[in-house]
């Protein structure tokens, strides 16, 4: 290689190295900002403004705008992180159980536990203009797209469990049952969100009581909670 080519290669290599370091710095800074935003929203609530979020982390609002564009961009980025955590834990809980009823109960319990761990974060990242449960492939990105994949995977697992049940009980099958997995998710999500908003008093069911009730309703109907049923 000529001296000129060697010098050129050295310059190119230095440039590539600087670009890689800068990209790594940006990635690390982005994760740091997301962590600070998560703590701020956990303490301040889902309605926290960008000013509030930045001040809580002792940084400036322009920094957040530089990395995420606006509050919706921040919601999408944080949703990617939080909803993927939900996905991993809820699916793992369901797959760890062999029996259909046990898998349903484990998934409902895991979902409620994760939501309860920080209702503020849950409501922040799941806020969206369309309902991903009834329009599972709505346009857009961030939480909507991640929720789509999350609900689709849960629906698939539940559909497989239902198919396994009816494989053992073929006489009880009904074409309408194909709608049950997605409808069940809607029920769990709606009931769970109402529960999260309830005041913590004697009228609020415990997590275990709610999980038991939901699974009973989903598998046996509301009559199952009638005394003596």
N, C-alpha and C positions, 0 to 999 in steps of 0.2 A: 504494500500500500504506500502511495506517495505521501510526502509530508503534508501536502495540502489536504489529501483525503483523511489522513490521520487527525488533522486539526478539525476538519469538518465533522468527523465522527465523534470527536471529543465534545464539540459544541452541542451536537445533536443529543449525545448521551447525557450531558449535563442538563439540557433542556427537558429531556424526558424524566430525569430524576427530580428536577424541581416540580414538574407537573404532577408527578406521582405523590410527592410530599405535600403539595398544596391540596390535592384531592383527598389525601388521607386526613389532613388537617380539617378540611371542610366536613368530612364525614364524622370525625370525632366531635367537632363543634356542634354539628347538627344533632347528634345523639345527646350531647350535653344539654342543649337547649330543650330537647324533648323531655328529658328527665326533669329539668327545672319546671317546665310547663306542667308536667304531670303532677308534681308536688303542689304547684300553685292551685291547679284546678281541684285537686283533692281537698285542699283546705278552704278555698274560696268559693267553690261551687261551679257548675257548668256555665253559669251566666257571666263568669269573670271576663272582663275586657282584656284586650291585648295590653293596655297600659297596666292593668292589675297584674297580669301574668308576668310581664317584664319586671315590674317593680318588686314582686315577690322574690324573683331570682336575682335581684340587684344588677339587672342589665337594662338595656334600652329597647324601646319598642322598634326602632328602625332595624335592630339586629334581627328580630323575629320576622319582620317584613322582608328583610334581605334573604333569609333562608326559606321562608314558607309562603311569602306573598301576602297573605292576609289570614284572618282567623279561620276561614274555611280551609285554607291550605294547611294550617296547623292541625285542624281537626282531622283532616285526611291522613296526615303523617302520623299523628298519635293513634288514630284508629288502626292503621296498619300494624302497629306494635301491639296494642291492647287486644284487638280482636283475634290476632294470631295466637296470643296467649290463651284466650278463651277457647279457641279452636282446639289447641293441643290438649288442654286439660279435660274439656268436655268429651271429646272423642276418645281419649285414653280411658276415661271413666267408663264409657259405654262398652268399649272393646274388651275391657277387663272382666266383664260379666258374661257368663255363658247363657243363663236363662233370659228370656225376653223381658219379663217383668223386672228382673234385677238390673238389666241394662238400662231400661227406661228410668228407673228410680235413681240409678247412679248418675245418669246424664242430667236429669232435672236437678238433683242435689248439687252437682258440680256447677251448673249454670247459676243457681241461686247463690251459692257460696261466693263465686267470683264477682257477681253483681253486688252482693252485700259488702264485699271487702272494700269497695269504694263506690257508693252510688253516684257521687259527683262525676267521677271518671266515666262510669258506665253511661250516664245520661249525656255526657259531653260527646263521647265518640259514636253513640248510636243515633244521635239527632240527625235527621235527614229529611229532605223534602218529599221523598216517596217511601212507601212501605216495602222494604225488601222481601217481606214475607209473601205479599200478594202479587208483587211484580218482581220476581226474583232475578231478572236480568235487565234492570233499569239502566239507562245510560248514565255515565258518570264514573268517577273513580273513588278512591279513598274508602271510607267506611262502607258506602253502598256496595262497592265491588267486593270488598273483603267479607262483608256480611253475606252477600250472595253465595260466595264459595263456602262459607261456614255453614249456612243453612242448607245448602245443597248436599254437603257431606253428611250432615246429621240426618237429613231426609232420606238419603240413600241407605244409611245404616238402619234407620227405623223401618224403612220399606223392606229391607232384607229380613229383619226380625219378624215383621208381620207376615211375610211370605213363608218364613220357617214355621210360624205358628199355624198358618192355614194349611201348610203342607201336612201337618200332623192332625188337622181338623178340617178336611176338605169340604165337609157338608155345611160348614158354617161360613164359607166364603161369600163375599158380596162385592160386586164391582165398585161400589162406592168407597170401599176400604182403601182404594188407591189414593183417596184424598186425605186420609187420616194423618199420615206423617206431617204434612205441611200444616194442616189444621191444628194438630197437637202442638207444634212449635208456636203457632200464634197464641194459643191458649196459655202456654207456659210463659211466654214473653209478656203478654198482657197482664196476667195475674201477678207475675213477678214484679213488674213495674208499679202496679198499684200497691203491692205489698211494701216495696222500697219507700214509697211516699207516705205510708201510714205512720202516725206518731207511735213512739215506743211506749205503749201502755198495755194494760191487761187485755185489750181487745185485739191486739196484734198477734197473729199466730207466730210460733217459732219457725225457724227455717225447716226443721224436721217435720213439724205439723203441716206446713204448706206443701212440702215435697210429697208427703204421704197423701194429702188430699188431692193434689193434682194427678198423681199417678192413679189413684183410685177413680177419679172422675174420668180419666182418659181410657181406662181399661174396663170399668164397670158402670160408668154413668153417675149422674148426680144422686140417684137413688141409693147409691152405696153409702152415702153419708147420713142417711136417715136412721135415727135410733132404731136398733133392732134389725136393720137390714142385713 
